[in-house]
Each structure stands twice: as C-alpha cells, then as structure tokens.
Amino acid sequence: GQTLAHPGHDLTQEIAERSEFMQNSKRSSNCDVALRKRGIDSKQQERRRRAIQEARAARGLPQTDVKRRDATDVSHLSSLDVTPTTSNVESIIFDNSTCVLSPEGEEGPYYVKGEYIRSNITESEPGVSVTWDLQFIDVNTCEPIENLTSDIWHCNATGVYAGVVADGNGDSSDESNIDKTFLRGLQTTDSDGVVQYESIFPGYYSGRATHVHVETHLNGTVLPNGTYTGGSIAHIGQLFFDQDLITEVNTLSPYSDNTNTLTANADDRVVQSELENDSDPFLNYVLLGDSVEDGLFMWVTLYIDTSASYTSSPASELTADGGVAVSGGTSSGSSGGNGSSGPAGNGTMPSGVAPSGAVPS
C-alpha cells in the first residue's frame, strides 16, 4: 500500500498519484451522466430535501425558507431563497451539487485509530451545529458504495483535536486529552452510499485553513464495543468550507475565543493541492434557519477508487485502557505552517485491546 502522511510523499509517488487522479477525473465526469440516467441523482436530491426537513425538526426550527449558499469555490458566495412548496425545490437547492474526486490528500498529524462507530460525534463540544451528508460513489462502476466505512475527524471550536497530546494541539501539558474522543467517529454507508454525521462547525489551528478529515475503509470488522478495525483504506482526504462562511462563524462564541492564527483557503497548501485538475473539495451547504447560529446542513458527493489501497499513520489509538500514543506517529512536533507538520511515522500499532464500555454520547 501507499503511505500518506505529513510532510508528504516522494516526487515519483506524487507523479504516479497525479496521473491516476487525472484518469479517474475523466471517469468521474462520465459518472455524472450515468447517475442521472439511472435516477440516482434525483433520488439523492429528494433524500437530501427530506434530510434538511428532519434536521430542522430536530432543532425545533420551522419548515420555512431554505437559504442556499454555494460553497464550491474558495472565494465565491451566492444565496438563493426558496420554500418547501416551491416547484422542483430539490432541483433548485441541489442544482450543480458537486461530485468530488479529490486527489489523495494528507492524513494529517492527528489521526486516531479505533474510534467509535456513531452518527453524533459532538459529545459536549459547543459550536454551530452541523448535519453532514456524505455520499460515496465508486468511480469504477458509477454506483453508490454500500458498506463503506467513513472515518471523519476535526478540531473543536478553538482548534484542539481530541485523542492526541502534542505541541501545537492546544495545551500540550494536558495529558488527559489522549483519552478524549470528541469530534471523531465512523459510519457505514447504506445502499445509497450515504452516511450522515451530527457535529459542529470546525475551528482552526495555526498554519491550516478550516477543514475536516475523511478516510474511507473497506472490508473491516465491527467489534462488539462499537469500534472498527482492519480492512483496507481506499481514500484519505480533507474537505473545506467557503471562506465567507468561516469568517461569519468565527465571529461567534466560542470560535471568537480562538487565539490561533487563521490561514485563509487561498493560502493553504492542501487546499491549493486539492483544487488542482478541477477537483472541488468544498462542502455545499444551506442554512437551516434564519442565521448561521440556527445550524447548517452540508453535503458532498465523493468519487472513490475502491481498488486503491493506502496505509495510515496514526498518532494514537483508542484502546480499552484509553488513548495510547503510537511510537513514531504523525503527532511529533507542531502542526507547522500551510499544511506541513512533524515527521511521518511508520504506522506501527500499539499493543492492547479495543476500548470497552458504552460509546460516549
């Protein structure tokens, strides 16, 4: 398999990956047509329309106007107001919804192996509530990928990742953070290739634009305690947010308490790398209410090459005894600037069994 971790891979491997990405990009364009012909596209639109209504109901919000903002460009923001009774509302809301085949990106320095399978990863973290809707399509068959396990993680409103103790990740003297699990989790896709997560809008840490990590696993095992192990990794990447949305969210508490230096999308090396070759790693979104504070519904469709296989390099692992740092893992040193970080590890797993007990709520 291939290893993807900071500070990157060698030039020969990068050229090979870029060539493969270009070939898959052409296939993903063909998939757009195939998905429409098979009715998968219209089914997707209707499902997301219902999901928006459910997200509103869960927050006690009225089923009024849907305010759409297109977050598919690093500097562009547009808005559109429609109501649930508008003719062809789902086509309007999700018109030109992005299908993303992202080049394989960086895993980053804060990946934790063995996290819980759960849809709500918020725990008690404060912030703007977000419902994430992710759909995965096999670029080889243009079919939704059922039973793919997606793994997502991101920092909290003030830029701290759970499960890792390291310089550059909050208070490095707080050793209890190794045992924390907030804003991390896995979900297995349904027959439509879809997973949904409840979380908060991410904060940021110095040297990086606001982002969320996505890793996909195939053919692994779900353990009795609700964690996932084994299998192959078909995709490692990062998703990003419209710059104007980031600016708006960061005016709110507790985001406004973040003392880290914000890196704009235009200045983030990982963003610029993933934007190459017409890839679009930005999440689309609508406001669930009248303002950002009422919550967001965000969605993206990702094309995955299920024949690919990559090797992760976790900073730590969640075990029955709590979090355990992985020797040589990617959390060594600070997060660095513009997407760089400490040296990559060898991915060796610590000994011990998976965590026991109830999944944190």
Phi, psi and omega per residue, in radians:
G1 nan 3.021 -3.133
Q2 -1.820 2.577 3.129
T3 -1.814 2.236 3.104
L4 -2.107 1.946 3.130
A5 -2.833 2.904 3.082
H6 -1.122 2.609 -0.055
P7 -1.478 0.135 3.117
G8 2.388 -2.972 -3.128
H9 -2.081 3.007 -3.059
D10 -1.251 2.884 -3.023
L11 -1.097 -0.694 -3.134
T12 -1.055 -0.786 3.131
Q13 -1.159 -0.689 -3.132
E14 -1.094 -0.739 3.122
I15 -1.090 -0.742 3.138
A16 -1.114 -0.741 3.138
E17 -1.151 -0.703 -3.135
R18 -1.137 -0.683 3.097
S19 -1.100 -0.761 3.123
E20 -1.119 -0.691 3.132
F21 -1.095 -0.726 3.131
M22 -1.089 -0.703 3.107
Q23 -1.130 -0.754 -3.129
N24 -1.217 -0.526 3.100
S25 -1.069 -0.710 3.108
K26 -1.125 -0.690 3.129
R27 -1.180 -0.627 -3.124
S28 -1.172 -0.606 3.074
S29 -1.101 -0.715 3.090
N30 -1.128 -0.565 3.135
C31 -1.135 -0.560 3.118
D32 -0.953 -0.792 3.141
V33 -1.163 -0.770 -3.114
A34 -1.095 -0.699 -3.130
L35 -1.134 -0.658 3.116
R36 -1.199 -0.741 -3.133
K37 -1.102 -0.640 -3.099
R38 -1.452 -0.078 3.136
G39 1.423 0.069 -3.132
I40 -1.184 -0.611 -3.132
D41 -1.111 -0.825 -3.137
S42 -1.185 -0.622 3.085
K43 -1.107 -0.691 3.109
Q44 -1.080 -0.771 -3.140
Q45 -1.083 -0.794 -3.136
E46 -1.135 -0.712 -3.133
R47 -1.104 -0.739 3.140
R48 -1.214 -0.575 3.072
R49 -1.068 -0.789 3.102
R50 -1.125 -0.657 -3.125
A51 -1.128 -0.637 3.081
I52 -1.112 -0.777 3.117
Q53 -1.062 -0.721 3.132
E54 -1.164 -0.672 3.124
A55 -1.135 -0.666 3.078
R56 -1.142 -0.801 -3.130
A57 -1.051 -0.692 -3.136
A58 -1.121 -0.467 3.139
R59 -1.699 0.039 -3.136
G60 1.245 0.475 -3.119
L61 -1.682 2.578 3.121
P62 -1.229 2.674 3.101
Q63 -1.481 1.266 -3.119
T64 -1.891 -2.547 -3.064
D65 -1.024 2.478 2.953
V66 -1.684 2.085 3.118
K67 -1.731 1.985 -3.076
R68 -1.717 2.394 2.983
R69 -2.270 2.343 -3.074
D70 -1.607 1.951 -3.071
A71 -1.823 0.592 -3.055
T72 -1.636 0.078 3.140
D73 -2.333 2.544 -3.033
V74 -1.150 -0.385 -3.069
S75 -2.310 0.083 -3.068
H76 -1.831 2.419 3.100
L77 -2.446 2.203 3.061
S78 -2.300 2.822 -3.129
S79 -2.357 2.693 -3.124
L80 -2.631 2.260 3.115
D81 -1.868 2.210 3.037
V82 -2.422 2.933 3.070
T83 -2.055 2.817 3.135
P84 -1.054 -0.299 -3.141
T85 -1.654 -0.053 3.107
T86 -1.084 2.410 3.117
S87 -1.052 2.332 3.127
N88 0.980 0.682 -3.058
V89 -1.018 -0.689 -3.080
E90 -1.172 -0.591 3.117
S91 -1.188 -0.607 3.120
I92 -1.209 -0.817 -3.093
I93 -1.081 -0.774 -2.992
F94 -1.850 0.285 3.093
D95 -1.046 2.336 -3.137
N96 1.072 0.457 3.059
S97 -1.010 2.395 -2.956
T98 -1.356 2.289 2.924
C99 -1.788 2.057 -2.977
V100 -1.912 2.146 2.848
L101 -1.885 1.685 -3.079
S102 -1.441 2.419 3.004
P103 -1.068 2.569 -3.109
E104 -1.045 2.131 -3.025
G105 -1.766 -2.804 -3.094
E106 -1.642 2.428 3.106
E107 -1.248 -0.512 -3.130
G108 1.493 2.996 -3.028
P109 -1.525 0.033 -2.982
Y110 -2.179 0.528 3.091
Y111 -1.346 2.360 3.100
V112 -2.092 2.189 3.127
K113 -1.467 2.532 3.000
G114 1.519 0.417 3.140
E115 -1.313 2.980 -3.020
Y116 -1.354 2.549 2.967
I117 -1.448 2.013 -3.082
R118 -2.900 2.677 -3.131
S119 -1.597 -0.528 3.127
N120 -1.803 1.941 -3.084
I121 -1.836 0.130 -3.013
T122 -1.181 -0.710 -2.946
E123 0.949 -2.178 -3.089
S124 -1.908 0.293 -3.077
E125 -1.257 2.230 3.120
P126 -1.402 2.671 3.101
G127 2.687 -3.123 3.107
V128 -1.238 2.136 -3.091
S129 -1.236 2.481 -3.114
V130 -2.383 2.348 2.897
T131 -1.795 2.086 3.114
W132 -1.766 2.286 3.122
D133 -2.091 1.934 -3.095
L134 -2.031 2.261 3.063
Q135 -2.069 2.389 -3.095
F136 -2.029 2.210 -3.139
I137 -2.036 2.374 3.081
D138 -1.333 2.027 -3.095
V139 -1.157 -0.354 -3.123
N140 -1.407 -0.503 -3.075
T141 -2.085 -0.201 -3.051
C142 1.067 0.482 3.113
E143 -1.975 2.591 3.022
P144 -1.013 2.543 -3.105
I145 -1.702 1.904 3.100
E146 -1.510 2.568 3.088
N147 1.126 0.437 2.936
L148 -1.493 2.389 3.131
T149 -1.806 2.039 3.120
S150 -1.655 2.477 -3.104
D151 -2.144 2.070 3.131
I152 -2.165 2.646 3.067
W153 -2.746 2.597 3.097
H154 -2.767 2.926 -3.113
C155 -1.422 2.919 3.126
N156 -1.460 -3.007 -3.008
A157 -1.092 -0.438 -3.136
T158 -1.859 0.248 2.967
G159 1.604 0.361 -3.097
V160 -1.916 2.340 3.035
Y161 -1.655 2.425 3.020
A162 -1.294 2.704 2.945
G163 1.479 0.007 -3.099
V164 -2.418 2.261 3.028
V165 -1.877 2.002 -3.081
A166 -2.831 2.660 3.006
D167 -1.015 2.367 -3.130
G168 1.612 -0.117 3.119
N169 -2.041 1.323 -3.135
G170 1.186 -2.514 -3.128
D171 -1.441 1.809 -3.077
S172 -1.215 -0.190 3.081
S173 -1.497 -0.138 3.132
D174 -1.487 1.536 -3.072
E175 -1.242 -0.262 3.120
S176 -1.189 -0.309 -3.110
N177 -1.122 -0.400 3.133
I178 -1.068 -0.466 -3.092
D179 -1.635 -0.088 -3.057
K180 -1.466 2.665 -3.010
T181 -2.257 0.127 -3.054
F182 -1.081 2.546 3.045
L183 1.063 0.608 3.034
R184 -2.415 2.496 3.077
G185 3.064 2.923 -3.139
L186 -2.222 2.638 3.042
Q187 -2.482 2.563 3.113
T188 -1.786 2.324 -3.044
T189 -1.191 2.629 3.076
D190 -1.533 -2.921 -3.089
S191 -1.153 -0.310 3.075
D192 -1.612 0.078 -3.119
G193 1.270 0.477 -2.968
V194 -2.000 2.476 2.916
V195 -2.308 2.682 3.041
Q196 -2.285 2.497 3.090
Y197 -2.208 2.552 2.939
E198 -1.849 2.212 -3.099
S199 -2.687 -2.780 3.011
I200 -2.145 2.832 3.052
F201 -1.148 2.309 -3.081
P202 -1.189 2.671 2.915
G203 -1.516 -2.628 -3.128
Y204 -2.639 2.793 3.034
Y205 -2.221 2.845 -3.022
S206 -1.037 2.341 3.081
G207 1.673 -0.135 -3.093
R208 -2.361 2.557 2.972
A209 -1.270 2.817 3.092
T210 -1.082 2.276 -3.050
H211 -2.759 2.927 3.017
V212 -2.307 2.456 -3.133
H213 -1.589 2.494 3.069
V214 -2.322 2.260 3.062
E215 -2.319 2.433 -3.098
T216 -2.049 2.434 -3.096
H217 -2.143 2.539 3.099
L218 -2.260 2.467 2.982
N219 1.102 0.570 3.045
G220 -1.593 -2.928 -3.087
T221 -2.179 2.318 3.027
V222 -1.571 2.102 -3.114
L223 -1.456 2.758 -3.103
P224 -0.999 -0.450 -3.111
N225 -1.495 0.096 3.079
G226 1.528 0.381 3.049
T227 -2.001 2.999 -3.031
Y228 -2.170 2.468 3.135
T229 -2.542 2.724 3.043
G230 1.328 -2.878 3.140
G231 1.411 -3.063 3.137
S232 -1.943 2.744 3.121
I233 -1.841 2.039 -3.080
A234 -1.671 -0.286 -3.093
H235 -2.764 2.421 2.995
I236 -2.309 2.134 -3.108
G237 -2.776 -3.087 3.122
Q238 -2.362 2.557 3.088
L239 -2.031 2.633 -3.005
F240 -2.251 3.075 -2.994
F241 -2.268 2.633 3.107
D242 -0.975 2.386 -3.060
Q243 -1.088 -0.690 -3.141
D244 -1.157 -0.610 3.079
L245 -1.151 -0.757 3.096
I246 -0.999 -0.809 -3.133
T247 -1.051 -0.747 -3.130
E248 -1.146 -0.804 3.141
V249 -1.086 -0.671 -3.058
N250 -1.238 -0.120 3.027
T251 -1.440 -0.213 -3.066
L252 -1.650 2.676 3.020
S253 -1.409 2.479 0.077
P254 -1.575 0.073 -3.136
Y255 -1.051 -0.608 -3.120
S256 -1.191 -0.220 3.091
D257 -1.500 -0.073 -3.112
N258 -1.217 2.127 -3.114
T259 -1.687 0.031 3.105
N260 -1.264 2.825 3.094
T261 -1.528 2.148 -3.114
L262 -1.352 2.274 3.013
T263 -1.731 2.187 3.136
A264 -1.257 2.716 3.097
N265 -0.931 -0.723 -3.079
A266 -1.153 -0.313 -3.111
D267 -1.869 0.052 -3.084
D268 -1.634 2.157 -3.079
R269 -1.096 -0.667 -3.111
V270 -1.185 -0.715 3.072
V271 -1.008 -0.877 -3.082
Q272 -1.116 -0.623 3.099
S273 -1.136 -0.747 -3.096
E274 -1.324 -0.326 3.105
L275 -1.376 -0.234 -3.121
E276 -1.115 2.654 3.067
N277 1.040 0.595 3.042
D278 1.176 0.255 3.004
S279 -1.188 2.543 -3.125
D280 -2.249 1.656 -3.053
P281 -1.585 0.417 -3.092
F282 -1.765 2.423 3.118
L283 -1.367 2.350 2.984
N284 -1.386 2.727 -3.138
Y285 -2.765 2.780 2.958
V286 -2.283 2.642 2.996
L287 -1.374 2.353 3.133
L288 -1.420 -0.329 3.117
G289 -2.376 -2.590 -3.102
D290 -1.424 -0.295 -3.089
S291 -2.564 2.965 3.115
V292 -1.024 -0.623 -3.114
E293 -1.026 -0.422 -3.138
D294 -1.338 -0.188 3.112
G295 1.969 2.876 -3.082
L296 -2.274 2.561 2.930
F297 -1.972 2.141 -3.063
M298 -2.185 2.522 -3.089
W299 -2.566 2.744 3.057
V300 -2.816 2.616 3.007
T301 -1.984 2.215 -3.123
L302 -2.005 2.322 3.016
Y303 -1.540 2.241 -3.088
I304 -2.098 2.360 3.017
D305 -1.546 1.741 -3.044
T306 -1.212 -0.196 3.104
S307 -1.495 -0.172 -3.140
A308 -1.334 2.733 3.112
S309 -2.561 2.137 -3.121
Y310 -2.140 2.819 -3.129
T311 -1.975 2.254 3.138
S312 -1.509 2.832 3.105
S313 -2.364 1.382 -3.036
P314 -1.211 2.612 3.041
A315 -1.388 -0.552 -3.136
S316 -2.738 3.032 -3.141
E317 -2.378 2.457 3.071
L318 -1.510 2.091 -3.122
T319 -2.132 -3.134 3.116
A320 -1.090 -0.420 3.138
D321 -1.680 0.198 -3.106
G322 1.780 -2.852 -3.138
G323 -1.320 2.488 3.127
V324 -2.296 2.186 3.107
A325 -1.168 2.462 3.107
V326 -1.602 2.186 3.140
S327 -1.036 2.174 3.140
G328 1.384 0.185 -3.113
G329 -1.201 3.068 -2.977
T330 -1.398 0.040 -3.130
S331 -1.482 -0.007 -3.134
S332 -1.055 2.220 3.103
G333 1.407 -3.021 -3.102
S334 -1.505 3.031 -3.113
S335 -1.243 -0.339 3.074
G336 1.358 -3.089 -3.087
G337 -1.870 2.578 3.051
N338 0.918 0.635 3.006
G339 1.701 -0.061 3.124
S340 -1.529 2.929 3.112
S341 -2.745 -2.888 3.138
G342 -1.207 3.138 -3.075
P343 -1.127 2.609 3.124
A344 -1.297 2.619 3.120
G345 -1.727 -3.123 -3.127
N346 -1.666 -0.050 3.057
G347 1.378 0.204 -3.133
T348 -1.157 2.306 -3.100
M349 -1.470 2.499 3.029
P350 -1.276 2.808 3.087
S351 -1.370 2.931 3.138
G352 2.064 2.969 -3.121
V353 -1.802 2.932 -3.117
A354 -1.214 2.803 -3.096
P355 -1.118 2.637 3.106
S356 -2.008 3.023 3.110
G357 1.627 -3.134 -3.077
A358 -1.278 2.598 3.064
V359 -1.216 2.332 3.130
P360 -1.040 2.501 3.117
S361 -1.685 nan nan
